Amino acid sequence: MAQAPITKASASPIYHKFVQAAKAMNPKYISMITPSRWYVGGKGLDNFREEMLSDSHLREIHDWLTPEDIFPNTNIRGGVCYFLLDSSYDNKSGGTRVFTYEENEIVSDTVRTLKYNDSGIFVRDSKAISILEKIEYGENNSLMEYVSARNPFGFSTNFTKDERFKNDKSIMTSPVKCYANKGIIGYIEENEIKKNFEWIGKRKVLTPYSNNIGTELSDDNLNTVIATSNSICTETYLVIGAKLDLDEEATENLSKYLKTKFVRFLHSLAKSSQHGTRNTYRFVSLQDFSDNNVVSWAESAEKINMQLYRKYNLTELEIEHIENKIKPMN
């Protein structure tokens, strides 16, 4: 059941309700086409995702990375899928067969479990499972713990139109730099900031909340801004690393790390739309960003990539998969 277009951007999906209604009738088979966003996100889909990933009768998933193969001239971010529920099948013993399609070709056909550890999501890239098994990303080892929630300081994207947003700090009492959308930089009085006040004086890296990584769109960029101390940002950005107490050099190293194919690949595994929420960084492992680390941060992003591949003992096939999957930054 593919959902009809809805003009309201924040509208909740309804396709999962058709799946649940069909299951309530207890038929032998159920097969439906849905957007693939339920794998990792989607507004109001957490319970549905858990229900699907826990369903022992889910026999097959056919996953299209390029939805235009099925629905030409559409823009279905994150792809589409159809699935087969078979009431006589038990995937606890037989696994679920997952077919992955890209540009009208089957690029992966594997039998696997639906849940990966305690991630609570379906990792659609079957070839990524062996990579994740080599990387430490659990509690206290995941960069997610140092990524802010959306709107970290409480100022919306259009705050640049607010009278409190100033271009001239010389007329202000206690100005704090504010990074806004479209590269605009202005200032706000310090006493106007009520949320995450303790981050103002910290060095930090900003990255746009929205990016195309993990979608079918043409770029895989993870752009960053190295924010000085005495600064905040609008809702345009997430804040990364404010709680790490980084010095100037370590902040630059964190920015380099975020631009590697290694990080962008891990980030993609928890995304199915342009929304780069805090949770989409769950598989990105935390690093030591000082010069004492096994990774030489003075190198280029490409060479840092190779050091990270070696650090986690990735095979040539695993490295090739990441290199082919993620486009260079542009």
C-alpha positions in Angstrom: 0.0 0.0 0.0 1.8 3.1 -1.2 0.7 6.2 0.4 -0.8 9.0 -1.7 1.1 12.3 -1.8 0.4 14.6 1.1 1.3 18.3 0.9 1.7 18.9 4.6 5.3 18.1 5.4 4.7 17.1 9.0 1.8 14.8 8.3 1.9 11.3 9.8 2.0 8.3 7.5 -1.0 6.0 7.4 0.2 3.0 5.3 1.1 1.0 8.4 -2.5 1.1 9.4 -3.4 -0.9 6.3 -0.8 -3.5 7.2 -2.1 -3.8 10.7 -5.7 -4.1 9.5 -4.7 -6.9 7.2 -2.9 -8.7 9.9 -5.9 -8.5 12.2 -7.9 -10.6 9.6 -5.4 -13.5 10.1 -5.0 -14.4 6.4 -2.4 -17.0 5.3 -0.5 -14.5 3.2 -0.1 -10.7 3.3 1.9 -8.8 0.7 2.0 -5.0 0.4 4.1 -2.3 -1.1 5.1 0.5 1.3 7.7 3.2 1.6 10.9 1.9 3.2 11.2 4.6 5.8 9.7 2.3 8.5 13.1 0.5 8.6 14.8 3.2 10.6 12.4 6.1 11.2 9.2 7.7 10.1 6.8 9.8 12.2 4.8 7.6 14.5 6.3 4.4 13.2 8.4 3.2 16.1 5.7 0.7 17.3 5.1 -0.5 13.8 8.8 -1.1 13.1 9.1 -3.1 16.3 6.0 -5.1 15.4 7.4 -5.9 11.9 10.9 -6.8 13.1 9.5 -9.1 15.7 7.0 -10.8 13.4 8.2 -14.4 13.0 6.0 -14.8 9.8 7.9 -12.2 7.8 9.3 -14.4 5.1 10.6 -12.0 2.4 11.5 -8.3 2.0 12.0 -6.9 -1.5 13.8 -3.6 -1.0 14.2 -1.0 -3.8 17.0 1.6 -3.3 15.9 3.3 -6.5 12.1 3.6 -6.3 11.8 5.1 -9.7 12.3 1.6 -11.0 8.7 0.9 -9.9 7.2 4.3 -9.7 8.7 6.5 -12.5 8.6 10.3 -12.2 8.1 10.2 -8.4 10.2 11.4 -5.5 9.9 8.7 -2.8 12.7 9.5 -0.4 14.3 6.4 1.1 12.9 3.9 -1.4 10.1 1.5 -1.4 9.6 -2.2 -0.5 7.2 -5.0 -0.6 7.1 -7.9 1.8 5.6 -11.3 2.2 4.0 -12.4 5.5 3.4 -16.2 5.6 1.4 -17.5 8.6 2.9 -20.9 8.1 6.5 -19.7 8.1 8.8 -19.2 11.1 11.8 -16.9 10.5 13.2 -17.6 13.9 14.6 -20.8 12.5 14.7 -20.1 8.7 15.6 -16.4 8.7 14.1 -13.8 6.4 15.1 -13.6 2.7 16.0 -10.0 1.8 16.3 -9.0 -1.8 17.9 -5.6 -2.6 17.3 -3.9 -6.0 19.1 -1.0 -7.5 18.5 0.4 -11.0 16.3 -2.7 -11.9 18.9 -5.2 -10.8 19.2 -7.5 -7.8 22.3 -6.3 -6.0 21.9 -8.5 -2.9 20.0 -11.7 -2.1 20.6 -13.0 1.4 18.8 -14.8 4.3 19.3 -13.0 7.6 17.8 -12.0 10.9 15.7 -8.8 10.9 17.0 -7.2 14.0 20.7 -6.2 14.4 21.7 -6.4 18.0 19.8 -3.8 20.1 19.7 -1.1 17.4 15.9 -1.3 17.1 16.1 -0.7 13.3 16.3 -2.8 10.2 19.8 -2.4 8.5 18.8 -2.6 4.9 22.3 -3.0 3.6 23.0 -6.7 4.2 26.6 -6.3 3.2 27.1 -3.9 6.1 26.4 -6.4 8.8 29.9 -7.9 8.9 31.3 -4.3 9.0 29.1 -3.4 12.0 30.2 -6.5 13.8 33.8 -5.2 13.8 33.1 -1.7 15.0 32.5 -0.7 18.6 29.6 1.7 18.7 27.7 0.7 21.9 27.0 2.9 24.9 29.9 5.3 25.6 31.5 4.2 22.2 29.0 5.9 19.9 29.4 9.4 18.5 25.6 9.7 18.9 26.2 10.3 22.6 27.9 13.6 21.6 25.4 14.7 19.0 22.8 17.2 20.0 19.0 16.8 19.4 17.4 18.9 16.8 17.3 22.7 17.4 20.2 22.6 20.0 19.8 26.2 21.3 16.1 26.7 20.7 16.3 29.1 17.7 14.4 28.2 14.6 15.8 28.2 11.0 14.1 31.6 10.3 15.6 33.2 13.3 17.6 35.5 11.0 14.3 37.4 10.5 13.9 37.9 14.3 14.7 41.3 15.7 17.0 39.7 18.2 19.3 38.5 15.4 21.9 41.3 14.9 24.5 41.8 12.2 26.5 44.4 14.1 27.9 43.2 17.4 29.3 46.7 18.3 25.9 47.9 19.4 25.4 44.9 21.7 26.1 44.3 25.4 27.2 40.6 25.4 27.2 39.3 21.8 27.3 35.6 21.0 28.0 34.5 17.4 25.1 32.7 15.8 25.6 30.4 12.8 22.4 30.4 10.7 21.1 28.9 7.4 22.7 29.6 4.0 26.0 30.5 5.7 24.6 33.6 7.4 26.4 34.6 10.6 25.0 37.1 13.1 24.9 37.7 16.8 22.5 37.4 19.7 22.6 38.7 23.3 23.9 36.0 25.7 20.9 36.5 28.0 18.5 35.4 25.3 20.0 31.9 25.2 18.2 29.5 27.6 18.9 26.1 26.1 22.3 24.3 26.4 23.8 27.5 27.7 26.9 25.6 28.8 27.8 24.8 25.2 28.3 28.5 24.3 31.9 28.6 25.4 32.8 25.1 24.0 34.5 24.4 20.7 32.2 22.3 18.6 31.5 21.1 15.1 28.2 22.0 13.4 26.6 19.9 10.6 23.3 20.5 8.8 20.3 18.6 10.2 19.4 17.7 6.6 21.6 15.8 4.2 21.2 13.3 1.3 23.3 10.5 2.7 21.3 7.3 2.8 18.9 8.5 0.2 18.7 7.9 -3.6 19.7 11.5 -4.2 23.0 12.4 -6.0 25.4 13.5 -3.2 26.7 12.0 0.0 28.1 15.2 1.5 28.4 15.7 5.3 29.3 19.3 5.4 30.7 20.8 8.6 31.3 24.2 10.2 34.0 24.5 12.9 32.3 26.8 15.4 34.4 29.0 17.6 33.9 29.3 21.3 31.3 31.9 22.3 28.9 30.7 19.6 25.6 29.0 19.0 23.6 28.0 16.0 20.0 27.9 14.7 17.9 24.8 14.0 19.7 24.5 10.7 22.5 22.6 12.4 23.2 19.9 14.9 26.0 20.4 17.4 28.7 17.6 17.6 31.4 17.4 20.2 30.4 20.2 22.6 30.5 17.7 25.5 34.0 16.4 24.6 35.9 19.5 25.7 37.9 19.6 22.5 40.8 22.0 21.9 41.2 23.7 18.5 43.2 20.9 16.9 40.9 18.1 18.1 37.8 20.0 16.9 39.4 20.2 13.4 40.1 16.4 13.6 36.5 15.7 14.5 35.5 17.7 11.4 37.8 15.7 9.3 36.5 12.4 10.7 32.9 13.4 9.8 33.8 13.9 6.2 35.4 10.4 5.8 33.6 7.8 3.7 33.9 5.5 6.8 31.7 7.9 8.9 29.3 8.7 6.1 28.7 5.0 5.3 27.9 4.3 9.0 25.7 7.3 9.1 23.8 6.1 6.0 22.9 2.8 7.6 20.5 4.5 10.1 19.0 6.9 7.5 16.2 6.6 4.9 15.4 10.2 4.3 17.1 13.6 4.4 16.6 13.9 8.1 19.9 13.5 9.9 18.7 13.1 13.4 20.9 12.4 16.4 19.9 8.7 16.2 21.3 8.4 12.7 24.8 8.6 14.2 24.2 5.6 16.4 26.6 3.3 14.4 29.4 5.9 14.1 32.2 5.0 16.6 33.7 7.5 18.9 37.4 8.2 18.3 40.3 9.8 20.2 40.7 13.1 18.4 44.0 14.0 20.0 47.4 13.5 18.3 48.0 10.5 20.6 45.5 8.4 18.8 46.4 5.5 16.5 44.9 7.5 13.7 47.1 10.3 12.3 44.6 13.1 11.9 47.2 15.3 10.1 46.6 13.2 6.9 44.0 13.9 4.3 40.4 12.5 4.6 41.2 9.8 2.1 44.3 8.6 4.1 42.4 8.8 7.4 39.8 6.6 5.7 42.4 3.9 5.0 43.7 4.1 8.6 40.2 3.6 9.9 39.7 0.6 7.6 42.9 -0.9 9.0 42.0 -0.1 12.6 38.8 -2.2 12.3 40.4 -4.9 10.2 38.0 -4.5 7.3 38.5 -6.9 4.4 39.2 -5.8 0.8 35.6 -6.7 -0.1 34.2 -4.6 2.8 36.4 -1.7 1.9 35.4 -1.9 -1.7 31.7 -1.9 -0.6 32.1 1.3 1.3 34.1 3.0 -1.4 31.5 2.1 -4.0 28.6 3.0 -1.8 29.6 6.5 -0.8 30.5 9.2 -3.2 33.4 11.6 -2.7 32.7 14.9 -1.0 32.1 17.8 -3.4 
